[in-house]
Amino acid sequence: MSKDKKERPGDMSVASEAKAAAGRPRKLDKSVQTAIGARLRAYYDGVERETIPDRFVELLKQLDKKEPGGDQGA
């Protein structure tokens, strides 16, 4: 980069622009936010209705027994 380019105020390289933007949250259009929210709700509503497999329930019970203060009577 030439010396005169470095001295111009407001002139940023691509790397420094990316670095400056990294700390700022990006704003999404309201319609995009709404669409993302609707899809996430639809997905997680379905996940919430699923039953927990028995093997997971058993694993959780075993973990509770091993942890201090866990459910000792189960």
Phi and psi in degrees as GROMACS dihedral restraints (atoms count N, CA, C in turn):
[ dihedral_restraints ]
;  ai    aj    ak    al  type     phi  dphi    fc
    3     4     5     6     1   -74.9    20    10
    4     5     6     7     1   159.4    20    10
    6     7     8     9     1   -61.8    20    10
    7     8     9    10     1   -40.4    20    10
    9    10    11    12     1   -67.4    20    10
   10    11    12    13     1   -29.6    20    10
   12    13    14    15     1   -69.3    20    10
   13    14    15    16     1   -37.8    20    10
   15    16    17    18     1   -67.1    20    10
   16    17    18    19     1   -28.4    20    10
   18    19    20    21     1   -85.3    20    10
   19    20    21    22     1   -13.1    20    10
   21    22    23    24     1   -75.2    20    10
   22    23    24    25     1   124.1    20    10
   24    25    26    27     1   -67.7    20    10
   25    26    27    28     1   143.2    20    10
   27    28    29    30     1    83.7    20    10
   28    29    30    31     1    -6.8    20    10
   30    31    32    33     1   -89.7    20    10
   31    32    33    34     1   115.5    20    10
   33    34    35    36     1  -120.1    20    10
   34    35    36    37     1   146.9    20    10
   36    37    38    39     1   -79.5    20    10
   37    38    39    40     1   166.9    20    10
   39    40    41    42     1   -61.6    20    10
   40    41    42    43     1   -41.0    20    10
   42    43    44    45     1   -64.1    20    10
   43    44    45    46     1   -42.6    20    10
   45    46    47    48     1   -71.8    20    10
   46    47    48    49     1   -30.8    20    10
   48    49    50    51     1   -64.7    20    10
   49    50    51    52     1   -43.4    20    10
   51    52    53    54     1   -64.8    20    10
   52    53    54    55     1   -40.7    20    10
   54    55    56    57     1   -64.4    20    10
   55    56    57    58     1   -41.7    20    10
   57    58    59    60     1   -66.8    20    10
   58    59    60    61     1   -37.4    20    10
   60    61    62    63     1   -77.1    20    10
   61    62    63    64     1   -20.3    20    10
   63    64    65    66     1   -62.0    20    10
   64    65    66    67     1   -32.7    20    10
   66    67    68    69     1   -85.7    20    10
   67    68    69    70     1    -9.8    20    10
   69    70    71    72     1  -100.1    20    10
   70    71    72    73     1   136.2    20    10
   72    73    74    75     1   -71.2    20    10
   73    74    75    76     1   142.4    20    10
   75    76    77    78     1   -87.0    20    10
   76    77    78    79     1   146.1    20    10
   78    79    80    81     1  -100.4    20    10
   79    80    81    82     1   132.6    20    10
   81    82    83    84     1  -102.3    20    10
   82    83    84    85     1   148.8    20    10
   84    85    86    87     1   -57.8    20    10
   85    86    87    88     1   144.2    20    10
   87    88    89    90     1   -56.9    20    10
   88    89    90    91     1   -38.7    20    10
   90    91    92    93     1   -67.2    20    10
   91    92    93    94     1   -33.8    20    10
   93    94    95    96     1   -68.9    20    10
   94    95    96    97     1   -43.8    20    10
   96    97    98    99     1   -59.3    20    10
   97    98    99   100     1   -43.4    20    10
   99   100   101   102     1   -63.3    20    10
  100   101   102   103     1   -44.0    20    10
  102   103   104   105     1   -64.9    20    10
  103   104   105   106     1   -43.4    20    10
  105   106   107   108     1   -63.3    20    10
  106   107   108   109     1   -45.4    20    10
  108   109   110   111     1   -59.6    20    10
  109   110   111   112     1   -43.0    20    10
  111   112   113   114     1   -64.2    20    10
  112   113   114   115     1   -42.5    20    10
  114   115   116   117     1   -68.0    20    10
  115   116   117   118     1   -39.9    20    10
  117   118   119   120     1   -64.5    20    10
  118   119   120   121     1   -43.2    20    10
  120   121   122   123     1   -61.2    20    10
  121   122   123   124     1   -44.5    20    10
  123   124   125   126     1   -62.1    20    10
  124   125   126   127     1   -41.7    20    10
  126   127   128   129     1   -66.1    20    10
  127   128   129   130     1   -50.7    20    10
  129   130   131   132     1   -73.6    20    10
  130   131   132   133     1   -24.5    20    10
  132   133   134   135     1   -63.2    20    10
  133   134   135   136     1   -40.9    20    10
  135   136   137   138     1   -66.6    20    10
  136   137   138   139     1   -40.6    20    10
  138   139   140   141     1   -65.3    20    10
  139   140   141   142     1   -39.5    20    10
  141   142   143   144     1   -62.6    20    10
  142   143   144   145     1   -31.2    20    10
  144   145   146   147     1   -81.0    20    10
  145   146   147   148     1   -13.9    20    10
  147   148   149   150     1   -69.8    20    10
  148   149   150   151     1   146.6    20    10
  150   151   152   153     1   -81.6    20    10
  151   152   153   154     1   152.9    20    10
  153   154   155   156     1   -84.1    20    10
  154   155   156   157     1   127.4    20    10
  156   157   158   159     1   -60.2    20    10
  157   158   159   160     1   145.1    20    10
  159   160   161   162     1   -55.4    20    10
  160   161   162   163     1   -38.4    20    10
  162   163   164   165     1   -64.0    20    10
  163   164   165   166     1   -32.5    20    10
  165   166   167   168     1   -69.9    20    10
  166   167   168   169     1   -40.3    20    10
  168   169   170   171     1   -61.0    20    10
  169   170   171   172     1   -43.9    20    10
  171   172   173   174     1   -63.7    20    10
  172   173   174   175     1   -42.3    20    10
  174   175   176   177     1   -61.6    20    10
  175   176   177   178     1   -41.8    20    10
  177   178   179   180     1   -63.8    20    10
  178   179   180   181     1   -39.5    20    10
  180   181   182   183     1   -63.7    20    10
  181   182   183   184     1   -41.8    20    10
  183   184   185   186     1   -63.7    20    10
  184   185   186   187     1   -41.4    20    10
  186   187   188   189     1   -64.4    20    10
  187   188   189   190     1   -40.7    20    10
  189   190   191   192     1   -60.6    20    10
  190   191   192   193     1   -37.9    20    10
  192   193   194   195     1   -68.1    20    10
  193   194   195   196     1   -33.8    20    10
  195   196   197   198     1   -78.8    20    10
  196   197   198   199     1   -28.6    20    10
  198   199   200   201     1   -78.3    20    10
  199   200   201   202     1   141.6    20    10
  201   202   203   204     1   -62.4    20    10
  202   203   204   205     1   133.1    20    10
  204   205   206   207     1    80.9    20    10
  205   206   207   208     1     5.3    20    10
  207   208   209   210     1   -74.6    20    10
  208   209   210   211     1   178.6    20    10
  210   211   212   213     1   -72.6    20    10
  211   212   213   214     1    97.5    20    10
  213   214   215   216     1   -79.9    20    10
  214   215   216   217     1   -21.9    20    10
  216   217   218   219     1   -92.0    20    10
  217   218   219   220     1    -2.3    20    10
